[in-house]
């Protein structure tokens, strides 16, 4: 694989990796830093000896995020208790037969409680919960990242899951004391963004976008926009930064887009006939859209787990 081919392969996995990093670190800038370090390590290593690039990239990103969390933490990690049952709380997500309604419930729970509850988890709990429950990474892959056994990784995820569930309940009970932006779930933000896009409400789009929002598009999306420019489609850059520019890019558009769970996180997709053709992975931070990654490459879209959502 040439350096250019390696870079293209990395870009295909960027939306998922950025979602992992953001859910781990809770900050878009830190997530970008983690992805940059992941790319540097891939560039140094090359593809030789990597059997599954997606798994390798997820593992490396997880390790980088874990190191970043531990470096910012001032408290010592407690040793993992042993002998505790793993079924002391109901599962949010049935890993054997995932149900869209339950996945949507999980996305809403995490969207509301993320900044409060995940910050309270120790780094190992946070990594195990995020990778397994939100991104369906198997415990056998999580355990080496943590340097723990598979049962220990399972217990860490279970402990994190219980704390997220209990934290979400507290957040819901406290809704009356929160501002509208703080009480919006990720799904509500995405749905409001799509409505503002369709109606061309520029003021609402700007209100829903973080000032430093970034829109990234893969090469397939850029090429498709260029090919349809004669039909009135706008030209698309690989990267657009700033609320004003991103709002203008979406103003009056997204008419065929529908909310979707993309690798366990709320975003939206263009799915004519119910088949996802292009996917927008969305990062919501403090009640605003902080980043959007557009993926149109057919192979990359096929590799994502996309669940189209009905009306909320």
N, C-alpha and C positions, 0 to 999 in steps of 0.2 A: 504494500500500500504506500503510495507516494505521500509526501507531507500534505499536499493539497487534499488528497482523498481522506487522509486522517482528520484534517480540519473539518471537512464536510461531514464525516461520520460523527464527529463530536457535536457539530451544530444540530444534527438530527436528534441528538439526545438532550440538547440544552434545556428545552422546556421542562422535561421531567426532572432533570438534575437541579434546575433552579427552584422548582417547587419543593424538592427535598430540602435544599439548603435553606430556603426561606422558612419552611415549617420548623426546621431545626433551630435556626438562629434568630428568627423573628425580626429581621432587619434586611431590607433589600440590598443595601450597600454591602453588608457582611456576606449576604448570599452571593453577590457578584464576585467578591473577593475569593470566596470558597471555590466558585466555578473557575476563576482564573488559575488558582493553584491546581485544581484538578486537570485543567488543560496543560499546564506546564509539566505536570507529572506524566501525562499521557504522551506529550511531545518528547520528553526525555526517554521514556520507556519504549515507545513505538508499539506496534501491534503484535510483535513477536511474543509468543507465549501467552497471549490473551485469547482464551477459547470463546468467551462470551463478553463482548465489549460492553453491553448494557449493564451486566452484573458487575463487571470490573469498575466501571465508572461510578455506579451507585455505591459500591464498597469504598472506593477512594474518597468520594464526596462525603460519605458518612464519617470516615475516619478524620478527614479535615475538619468537619463541623464539630465532631466530638472534641478534638484538640482545642478548637476555638472556644467551645463552651467551657471546657475545663480551665482554660487560661483566664477566662473572665470570672470564673467562680471563686469566691473567697472561702467557701466552706469545704471541709473534707468530705469525701464520699464515704458514706457508711457502708460497711461490708454487707453483702447480700444475705438476707436470712435464708436458711434452707429448711426444707421440710414443710413449707407452706403450700396448701392446695392452690391450684391454678384456677379453680372455678368458684372462688369466693364471691364473685360479682358477675352479673349477667353480661355476656358479650354484647358489644354494640354491633359488631359486624360478624356475620356467619361466614367464616373463611371458606367453607366448602361450597356454599351455594349463596353467593352475595345477592342481596335483594336491592333493587334500585331505591325503594322507599327508605330502607334502613341505611343505605349509603348516603342518601340525601340528609337523613337525620344526623348521621355522624358528621357530615360536612357542615351542617348548621351548628351543631354543638361545638365543633372545633373552631369554626369561624367566630363564634361569640366568646368563647372562653380562652382562645389561644394565647393572647398576650398576657393574660393574668395567670392561667393555670400552668401552661407549659414552662413559663419562667420559673415556677416553683418546683418543677421536677429536677432531680439531679441529672447531670448529662447523660448517664447510662440509661436511665428510665426514659428520658426524652428521645434518645436515638432509637431504642427498642420499640417504643410506642409508635413513633412517626414512621419508621421504616416498615414495620409489620402492619399496623392498622390502616395507615393511609396509603401505603404504596405496595402492599402485598409482598414484601420481601420475606422470603422464608427464614425461619429462625436459624436454620443451618448456615445461612449466609450472614446473618446478623451476629452470631456468636463470635466468629473470628475478629470482627471489627471491634467488639467489646473486650476481647480477650477473656471471654467467659464460656462456660459450657452451654449447650443448647437449652437444657432445662433452666439454667440461670437467666438466659436471654428471654425465655418465655415468661419467667416470673417477673422480670423487670418490665416487660411490656404490659403484663397484667396489672402490676402495681400502678404504672403510669395511666393505664386505661381507667382504673377505678378513680384516680384523682381527677382525671379530666371529666369523668361523668359527674362526680360530686361538685367539681368546680363549676360546671355548666349549670347545675341546679341552683347554686348560689347566685350566679350571674343572672339567671332568669328571674329569681325572686327579687333581685335588686334593680330590675329594669326601670322602675319608676324614678330612680335617682340618677339615671344616665341620660346623656344627650342622644338625639336620634341617630347621629353618626355612630355612637358607641354601641347602641343596641341593635343596629343592623347586622344581620348575619352576612356572610360572604355571598350567599345566594341572593339575598335581597339587594345587595349592592350591584351584583351582576345583572339582575332583572331590571333594576332601575336604569342602569347604564344602557342596556339594550333598548328600553323604551325611549330614552332620551335620544339615542342614536336614530331610531326609526322616525321619530317625530321631528328631528332636526333641532331639538331644544339645546342650543349652544350653552346657555347659562347653566342648565342642569348638568350637561356633560362636564363643564368646567368645575362644577361643585362636586362631582363624583370622582374627579381625577386628582391625584396627588400632584403638586406643582412640578416635581421632577420625574413624573411618569415616563416610562420608556416603552415604546412599541417596537418589537423585533419581529422580522419576517424571515422565513427561510427562502432559499433561492427559488424554490418552486413557486412560492407565492409571488415573488417579485416578477418572475418570468410570466406567470399567468396574467398579472395585472398589465404588463407591457403588451402581451398578445391581445388583450381585450380593450386596449386604450381607444381603438377606433369606435368602440361601442359605448364610449362614455365612461369607461372604468378609469379611475385615477391611477396615475403611476405610483408605485410603491417603492420606498427605499428600504434597505435592509434594516435600518434603525432610525426611528423618529423619537425625538426627546422633547419633553415639555408639554404641559397640559394644553396649551393653545394649539400646538401642532397636532397632537394626538386627537383632540376634540374635533378639529377640522377634518382629520382623516376619517372619522367615524360619522360625522354629521350627515344625517339623511340616509344612512346606510344600515347594514345589519338587518335588513327587512326579512331575510330568510333564516337568520341565525336563531338558535334555540338554546336555552340553558342546558348545560350538560355537566356530568361528573367526568373529569378527565384524570385518570390515574388517581381517583379518590378525592380530587379537589374540584370545587365549582369553577366552571368556565363557561364557554359557549362554543357552538359548532354550527357549521353549515352542513345540513344533512338532507339534501333532496331525496325524497323517497325513503327517508329514515336511515340512510346510509351516510355516515360522516365522511365528508370530502375534504373539509379543512377545519382545523381545530384552533381555538384561541385559549391558551392556558393563561389564567389570570391570577395575579398576586394582589390580595387586598390587605391593606395595612391602615389601621386606625380609621376604618370606615370608608376608605377611598381606594380606588384602583391605583396600585403603585407600579405595576408592570403587566404587559400583555405580550405573549409569545405566540405568533401565528405560524402554524405548521400546515403546509399543503402538500408536502412530499408524500405520495401514496404509501410508500413503504413505512415511513415514519408514523403516519396516521394509523396504518394497520397495526403497528406495534404498540399503540396506546390502548388502554382500557377506557372506552368511551361509553357512558350511559346517558342517553338523552332523557331530559327531565320534562315532565308535564307541568301544568300550572301549579304554583305553590299554594 
